[in-house]
Amino acid sequence: MRRLLVIGIGMGEPEGLTARAADALGRANTFFLLDKSEAAGELVSARQALIARFGRPGHRVVRAPSPPRRPAPLAGARKAYEGAVVDWHGARAALLAGLIARELGEDETGAMLVWGDPMLYDSTLRVLAAARAGADFIVEVFPGVTALQALCAAHAVPLNGIGEEVRLTTGRHVAQATPDAPAFAVLLDDGSGLEALLARGFEGTLWWGANLGTEAEILVAGRLCEVGAAALAARAQVKAARGWVMDVWLARRASPEAISAP
Ligand SMILES: C[S@@+](CC[C@H](N)C(=O)[O-])C[C@H]1O[C@@H](n2cnc3c(N)ncnc32)[C@H](O)[C@@H]1O
């Protein structure tokens, strides 16, 4: 039976891999790399370095361009956004089903390397579930350190206050309305989520980090109204210097009771 290992690679540093993930990298006959965004250059080379270091002798690497995603308007167009993502996932599933059927022998093992952990804001597992309709294979998952864990570690803070709820969300949601939770962690922000929160005069603390685990890692923490603009400026600077930026942040209300309507 064909197997597909989905390996969480944390922030791409070899030292940040779990021992199980490193072991899984050594099991694969074939690695599948789908190239996508503008960040692809550095992110793909981080994956290639891990494969070169931990892959077994004779492994193969199959690279394919990821199908393009139809752009969706930002505000107030949730359905259009979801529709674009569903179509994109369908195209990726068809591509992967074809690659797995063509490139993996009957009893061979393939692997896909996923940034952070595959359970957090990543479509690989959903896409593979769909791909299994077109190709017969087993999926095994190896967890990795998420960007959110890397953020909390870098700032030496716990994710939650005592017994506190924490909302996991995206920049797109925060741009539309402030989450009604005492604390919220935000991924996939293009800057507009943090900018909107700052403009709304959010009272609370920000822990922000960009390009964690790379030499361009940058951290900002403090009262959001005092340091939010510095985080946005740092974001723009990293993007200009590297050509890409990925940031993740955690916000906690000064007063958890003060949850106003969005
Ligand atoms: C598609 S999601 C993938 C999340 C990933 N599966 C994880 O477990 O961290 C991409 C988002 O993860 C966050 N992210 C990933 N790598 C990061 C890094 N090195 N530094 C800061 N944030 C990062 C950013 O919020 C980025 O927009």
The ligand as a MOL file (V3000), in Angstrom:
LIG
                    3D

  0  0  0     0  0            999 V3000
M  V30 BEGIN CTAB
M  V30 COUNTS 27 29 0 0 0
M  V30 BEGIN ATOM
M  V30 1 C -0.6910 28.9320 6.1200 0
M  V30 2 S -0.4150 29.3760 7.7970 0 CHG=1
M  V30 3 C 0.5200 28.0160 8.3170 0
M  V30 4 C 0.6070 27.8510 9.8130 0
M  V30 5 C 1.4590 26.6520 10.1730 0
M  V30 6 N 0.8100 25.4290 9.7870 0
M  V30 7 C 1.8180 26.5930 11.6570 0
M  V30 8 O 1.5620 25.5660 12.2740 0
M  V30 9 O 2.4170 27.5430 12.1470 0 CHG=-1
M  V30 10 C 0.7720 30.6220 7.5660 0
M  V30 11 C 0.7940 31.5740 8.7350 0
M  V30 12 O 1.5420 30.9980 9.7900 0
M  V30 13 C 2.2510 32.0040 10.4760 0
M  V30 14 N 3.6830 31.7120 10.3370 0
M  V30 15 C 4.2290 30.6840 9.6820 0
M  V30 16 N 5.5540 30.7110 9.7780 0
M  V30 17 C 5.8670 31.7840 10.5240 0
M  V30 18 C 7.0940 32.3710 10.9690 0
M  V30 19 N 8.2740 31.8040 10.6770 0
M  V30 20 N 7.0290 33.4670 11.7320 0
M  V30 21 C 5.8490 34.0410 12.0420 0
M  V30 22 N 4.6630 33.5430 11.6380 0
M  V30 23 C 4.6770 32.4420 10.8870 0
M  V30 24 C 1.8470 33.3240 9.8370 0
M  V30 25 O 0.7310 33.8350 10.5210 0
M  V30 26 C 1.4760 32.8820 8.4420 0
M  V30 27 O 0.6130 33.8160 7.8310 0
M  V30 END ATOM
M  V30 BEGIN BOND
M  V30 1 1 1 2
M  V30 2 1 2 3
M  V30 3 1 2 10
M  V30 4 1 3 4
M  V30 5 1 4 5
M  V30 6 1 5 6
M  V30 7 1 5 7
M  V30 8 2 7 8
M  V30 9 1 7 9
M  V30 10 1 10 11
M  V30 11 1 11 12
M  V30 12 1 11 26
M  V30 13 1 12 13
M  V30 14 1 13 14
M  V30 15 1 13 24
M  V30 16 1 14 15
M  V30 17 1 14 23
M  V30 18 2 15 16
M  V30 19 1 16 17
M  V30 20 1 17 18
M  V30 21 2 17 23
M  V30 22 1 18 19
M  V30 23 2 18 20
M  V30 24 1 20 21
M  V30 25 2 21 22
M  V30 26 1 22 23
M  V30 27 1 24 25
M  V30 28 1 24 26
M  V30 29 1 26 27
M  V30 END BOND
M  V30 END CTAB
M  END
